[in-house]
Amino acid sequence: MKLPRRTLLALSPIAATALALATAGVAFAVAPSVTYLETGSGGGGRPTTTHITIQANPNNARVRAWERCGNGVYHLGSYHTSVGATSNTANCGSTDHVAAAGFDYGPNPVRVTCYFGSGSRSGSC
């Protein structure tokens, strides 16, 4: 069955819109590559501050550091997009420590955990 030319022309914008919507969600499918560094010496000699440095960012996503202190308080760093930029959190305090840390990326932030309160104070994530 052949469709009339008018019907085909009307379907073209619909098909283009559907394709655009289908690929829009894929734009931030690849997470940025970062390194993390935990610094400071809080409760029990554990780290108190998180630093996230962007190593690769293929989608130019907004990236910021986050940390959860042992007392449950969250600290967030500033957003950056440039390779080499570092996002730093506030300090958990001299009697507390970083219980978990990582980075958020994308327009509807995806949270990635890099550090779980023990283990290496630095690495790739």
C-alpha positions as CSV (number, residue, x, y, z in Angstrom):
1,M,0.0,0.0,0.0
2,K,1.3,3.4,-1.0
3,L,0.7,6.4,1.3
4,P,-0.2,9.7,-0.3
5,R,2.7,12.2,-0.5
6,R,1.0,14.6,2.0
7,T,0.8,11.8,4.6
8,L,4.6,11.0,4.2
9,L,5.5,14.7,4.5
10,A,3.4,15.0,7.7
11,L,5.1,11.9,9.2
12,S,8.6,13.2,8.6
13,P,8.6,15.8,11.5
14,I,7.0,13.2,13.8
15,A,9.8,10.7,13.0
16,A,12.5,13.3,13.5
17,T,11.0,14.2,16.9
18,A,10.8,10.6,17.9
19,L,14.4,10.1,16.9
20,A,15.5,13.2,18.8
21,L,13.7,12.0,22.0
22,A,15.1,8.5,21.7
23,T,18.7,9.7,21.5
24,A,18.4,12.5,24.1
25,G,18.6,10.1,27.0
26,V,21.8,8.5,25.6
27,A,23.7,11.8,25.7
28,F,25.0,11.3,29.3
29,A,25.2,7.5,29.2
30,V,29.0,7.7,29.4
31,A,30.1,8.9,32.8
32,P,33.1,11.2,33.2
33,S,36.3,9.7,34.3
34,V,37.6,11.3,37.5
35,T,40.3,10.8,40.2
36,Y,39.5,11.3,43.8
37,L,41.6,12.4,46.7
38,E,40.6,12.3,50.4
39,T,42.6,14.7,52.6
40,G,42.7,15.9,56.2
41,S,42.8,14.0,59.4
42,G,39.6,13.8,61.4
43,G,38.2,11.3,63.9
44,G,40.5,8.3,64.1
45,G,42.9,9.8,61.6
46,R,40.4,9.4,58.8
47,P,40.0,11.9,56.0
48,T,37.8,14.9,56.2
49,T,37.6,16.5,52.7
50,T,37.0,15.2,49.2
51,H,38.6,16.4,46.0
52,I,37.3,15.2,42.6
53,T,39.4,16.0,39.5
54,I,38.0,15.5,36.0
55,Q,40.3,13.3,33.8
56,A,37.9,12.8,30.8
57,N,34.5,14.2,30.1
58,P,33.3,13.0,26.7
59,N,29.8,14.5,27.0
60,N,30.9,17.8,28.7
61,A,28.7,16.9,31.7
62,R,28.5,19.0,34.8
63,V,30.6,17.3,37.5
64,R,30.7,18.0,41.3
65,A,32.2,16.3,44.3
66,W,30.0,15.1,47.2
67,E,30.8,13.6,50.6
68,R,28.8,12.2,53.4
69,C,30.3,12.7,56.8
70,G,30.1,10.2,59.6
71,N,27.4,12.3,61.3
72,G,25.2,12.0,58.1
73,V,25.8,15.6,56.9
74,Y,26.4,16.0,53.1
75,H,28.8,18.5,51.6
76,L,28.7,19.3,47.9
77,G,31.4,20.9,45.7
78,S,30.9,23.3,42.8
79,Y,30.1,22.1,39.3
80,H,32.8,22.0,36.7
81,T,33.0,20.6,33.1
82,S,36.6,21.1,32.1
83,V,39.2,18.3,32.1
84,G,41.6,19.1,34.8
85,A,39.1,21.0,37.0
86,T,38.8,20.0,40.6
87,S,35.6,20.1,42.7
88,N,36.2,20.3,46.5
89,T,33.8,19.7,49.3
90,A,33.7,21.4,52.7
91,N,35.5,19.8,55.7
92,C,33.7,17.2,57.9
93,G,35.5,18.6,60.9
94,S,38.3,17.6,63.1
95,T,36.3,15.1,65.2
96,D,34.4,13.6,62.2
97,H,35.4,11.8,59.0
98,V,34.3,11.1,55.4
99,A,32.1,8.0,55.5
100,A,31.4,8.0,51.7
101,A,32.3,10.2,48.8
102,G,32.1,10.5,45.0
103,F,30.7,12.7,42.3
104,D,27.5,13.8,40.7
105,Y,27.3,14.3,36.9
106,G,24.7,15.3,34.2
107,P,21.7,17.6,34.0
108,N,19.7,15.3,36.3
109,P,22.6,14.3,38.5
110,V,23.6,10.7,38.6
111,R,25.5,9.9,41.8
112,V,28.6,7.8,41.7
113,T,30.4,6.6,44.8
114,C,34.2,6.4,44.7
115,Y,35.2,6.1,48.4
116,F,33.5,4.1,51.2
117,G,35.2,5.5,54.3
118,S,38.1,3.1,54.3
119,G,40.7,1.9,51.9
120,S,42.8,4.0,49.6
121,R,42.6,7.8,50.1
122,S,43.0,8.3,46.3
123,G,42.3,6.6,43.1
124,S,40.3,6.6,39.8
125,C,36.6,6.4,39.6
